[in-house]
Amino acid sequence: MIVEQVDLIHQLGLIVGTSRCIDYREQGAPANIYRDARAITGCVMPADIASVQKIIEFANHYSMPLYPLSRGKNYGLGCRLPVEQNNLIVDLKDIDHIRDYNDEAGTVTIGAGVSQKQLADYLVHQGARYRLNVTGSSEDSSVVGNALERGVAHYGCRVNEVIAMQVILGNGDTLQCGGPGGLGEPSWNSYAYALGPDLKGLFFQSAFGIVVEITLKLTPIAGPVQVASIEKKTTVPLAQWVDTLADLRYRNLLPDNLHIANPARRMSVVAPLIARYEQKGIQDISQSDLDRFCQFSATSSLNLDARLVDSYKTVITETLAPVANVHFADAESIRASRDVITCATRGVFEHAQGIPSDDALYSLGYEQQQLLDPKDLSASNVGTFFLVPVIPFTGADVDTLITIVNQRFEPQGFTPFITFNFIEHFNLEVVINLTYSTDDMGRVEQAKSVMLDTFEALNRQGYLPQRLSVFQSPVFGGYHPQYLSAVTAIKRQFDPNGIIAPGKYGL
Ligand SMILES: Cc1cc2nc3c(=O)[nH]c(=O)nc-3n(C[C@H](O)[C@H](O)[C@H](O)COP(=O)(O)OP(=O)(O)OC[C@H]3O[C@@H](n4cnc5c(N)ncnc54)[C@H](O)[C@@H]3O)c2cc1C
């Protein structure tokens, strides 16, 4: 049947419920923070896993490309935009069941649409011995979509927390992978490997199917969390400070949840929160408050048995004394503090306790001096693009990266907001973003071009991306040809008509 001859969305509505389908060809797609004019066919919001299977069957029949979203909060990396034109968005937000919480093993099974807040609240309600490892990306962002993109949360990469997953492949088959097979074994939901090849790795950063459910390992609550703030001393070179942190981490004396921020990132997070707390404009914040953030700073959370905490604190403070000013805070001291900055930034500290918030999102409005609505970013006139390269955890590499970024951002008048997150095998995931006003299309184009130029320069330096935005997927050429032919063969097997997220990650 020829696609144009049938009212596809209407037909789909008969299958999954008319109220669950939106036809963007009639209504026009919602605005986005990139002012991107990409055509999107529509949006379907399945109520259950069986409906996802029906949608995939339908899409295969009509060769209709699908773009799955768990919550669609992929800010800076594309938000709700598919990679290519004329996709139908499959919004999984209503597949939000939470089941089989195991308070001994610290595991839980969740639907793709479960938000950070839903799961965090559920755990509090259960009086759980475990907490969610939360990202800074809003209460409403997903756990599943974030994990599938290899998102990095407060206590590290979520990919390591996925024990099992259920996927509806592009060919319509259901695949249960990870875990010992679900045959009733005592370890069925806590042991991440079945016999034989571990297939779940195929579904991270790929486009082979729609993941409808995952079983997740949670973070144990070892004791009251202490958060170390490690600020670089003014006279110490950045590379020396970074190398001292790396050495401490290498010797396992600093927890691996290390997050480093450049001064612009720190100010962008703190200033809007102070403005909200004091009910004034961002431009009215006192310079002396802002001056407190003019150095690079790192945080790391000690989630340890109380008997170990003092030893760690002593080692960290003494070792870092020549290069950093170190302070520790716990939930109690933060609650009791009257300091304006501490009060305003409580939400950010709470990430260490597994409590998600929208607080980091306000940072996007800092440069435009706007207190934007974190529940609806596209209602503001602020946009952002992200770059996420990986670099070795050395002072020299941090310096090199910053030089590459500054050489491209500064001449165009863009401020680089940069975070460095420790990830596996002694690497840093670097999150670089800029912001712009979406009122000025020229500036949007300039931002796009600066980001692309920086993306290419970082790739040439060998700082390859840890994840790709929907804008970078089509232009990234760094795959090895043999790798590309192997994943293309798997794609053909799992998704023969190429209906799942075409163009994503080279597929
Ligand atoms: C201020 C700020 C702070 C941020 N902090 C963090 C952070 O700390 N850590 C971090 O990792 N990111 C962060 N982000 C980036 C981003 O917002 C998050 O990664 C967010 O979790 C992504 O949105 P989502 O979870 O709703 O996923 P979605 O937008 O739903 O999906 C993300 C991607 O995964 C694919 N996908 C989603 N669900 C499925 C599925 N079920 N099956 C197959 N494919 C699927 C989608 O096609 C899409 O490409 C931040 C962004 C901002 C602006």
PDBQT file of the ligand as one rigid body, heavy atoms in Angstrom, charges set to zero:
ROOT
HETATM    1  C1  LIG A 601      21.052  21.094  32.605  1.00  0.00    +0.000 C 
HETATM    2  C2  LIG A 601      21.158  19.704  32.059  1.00  0.00    +0.000 A 
HETATM    3  C3  LIG A 601      21.690  18.699  32.848  1.00  0.00    +0.000 A 
HETATM    4  C4  LIG A 601      21.843  17.421  32.338  1.00  0.00    +0.000 A 
HETATM    5  N1  LIG A 601      22.388  16.473  33.142  1.00  0.00    +0.000 NA
HETATM    6  C5  LIG A 601      22.630  15.248  32.652  1.00  0.00    +0.000 A 
HETATM    7  C6  LIG A 601      23.294  14.282  33.457  1.00  0.00    +0.000 A 
HETATM    8  O1  LIG A 601      23.626  14.530  34.628  1.00  0.00    +0.000 OA
HETATM    9  N2  LIG A 601      23.532  13.059  32.908  1.00  0.00    +0.000 N 
HETATM   10  C7  LIG A 601      23.125  12.737  31.651  1.00  0.00    +0.000 A 
HETATM   11  O2  LIG A 601      23.353  11.609  31.212  1.00  0.00    +0.000 OA
HETATM   12  N3  LIG A 601      22.489  13.637  30.869  1.00  0.00    +0.000 NA
HETATM   13  C8  LIG A 601      22.239  14.879  31.324  1.00  0.00    +0.000 A 
HETATM   14  N4  LIG A 601      21.599  15.804  30.523  1.00  0.00    +0.000 N 
HETATM   15  C9  LIG A 601      21.234  15.446  29.147  1.00  0.00    +0.000 C 
HETATM   16  C10 LIG A 601      19.780  14.852  29.002  1.00  0.00    +0.000 C 
HETATM   17  O3  LIG A 601      18.852  15.801  29.437  1.00  0.00    +0.000 OA
HETATM   18  C11 LIG A 601      19.597  13.516  29.727  1.00  0.00    +0.000 C 
HETATM   19  O4  LIG A 601      20.496  12.550  29.210  1.00  0.00    +0.000 OA
HETATM   20  C12 LIG A 601      18.163  12.951  29.714  1.00  0.00    +0.000 C 
HETATM   21  O5  LIG A 601      18.070  11.867  30.611  1.00  0.00    +0.000 OA
HETATM   22  C13 LIG A 601      17.688  12.492  28.332  1.00  0.00    +0.000 C 
HETATM   23  O6  LIG A 601      16.286  12.538  28.282  1.00  0.00    +0.000 OA
HETATM   24  P1  LIG A 601      15.355  11.263  28.537  1.00  0.00    +0.000 P 
HETATM   25  O7  LIG A 601      15.920  10.483  29.665  1.00  0.00    +0.000 OA
HETATM   26  O8  LIG A 601      13.968  11.732  28.665  1.00  0.00    +0.000 OA
HETATM   27  O9  LIG A 601      15.598  10.362  27.228  1.00  0.00    +0.000 OA
HETATM   28  P2  LIG A 601      14.842  10.474  25.833  1.00  0.00    +0.000 P 
HETATM   29  O10 LIG A 601      14.884  11.878  25.360  1.00  0.00    +0.000 OA
HETATM   30  O11 LIG A 601      13.519   9.825  25.898  1.00  0.00    +0.000 OA
HETATM   31  O12 LIG A 601      15.778   9.559  24.902  1.00  0.00    +0.000 OA
HETATM   32  C14 LIG A 601      17.130   9.777  24.710  1.00  0.00    +0.000 C 
HETATM   33  C15 LIG A 601      17.576   8.974  23.476  1.00  0.00    +0.000 C 
HETATM   34  O13 LIG A 601      17.415   7.564  23.682  1.00  0.00    +0.000 OA
HETATM   35  C16 LIG A 601      16.543   6.973  22.720  1.00  0.00    +0.000 C 
HETATM   36  N5  LIG A 601      15.557   6.183  23.457  1.00  0.00    +0.000 N 
HETATM   37  C17 LIG A 601      14.849   6.654  24.508  1.00  0.00    +0.000 A 
HETATM   38  N6  LIG A 601      14.068   5.690  24.984  1.00  0.00    +0.000 NA
HETATM   39  C18 LIG A 601      14.251   4.607  24.216  1.00  0.00    +0.000 A 
HETATM   40  C19 LIG A 601      13.698   3.291  24.242  1.00  0.00    +0.000 A 
HETATM   41  N7  LIG A 601      12.826   2.964  25.184  1.00  0.00    +0.000 N 
HETATM   42  N8  LIG A 601      14.092   2.403  23.298  1.00  0.00    +0.000 NA
HETATM   43  C20 LIG A 601      15.003   2.766  22.361  1.00  0.00    +0.000 A 
HETATM   44  N9  LIG A 601      15.565   4.000  22.300  1.00  0.00    +0.000 NA
HETATM   45  C21 LIG A 601      15.195   4.904  23.220  1.00  0.00    +0.000 A 
HETATM   46  C22 LIG A 601      15.831   8.146  22.047  1.00  0.00    +0.000 C 
HETATM   47  O14 LIG A 601      15.507   7.839  20.710  1.00  0.00    +0.000 OA
HETATM   48  C23 LIG A 601      16.808   9.281  22.188  1.00  0.00    +0.000 C 
HETATM   49  O15 LIG A 601      17.722   9.257  21.118  1.00  0.00    +0.000 OA
HETATM   50  C24 LIG A 601      21.431  17.120  31.010  1.00  0.00    +0.000 A 
HETATM   51  C25 LIG A 601      20.866  18.132  30.228  1.00  0.00    +0.000 A 
HETATM   52  C26 LIG A 601      20.739  19.414  30.750  1.00  0.00    +0.000 A 
HETATM   53  C27 LIG A 601      20.168  20.490  29.889  1.00  0.00    +0.000 C 
ENDROOT
TORSDOF 0
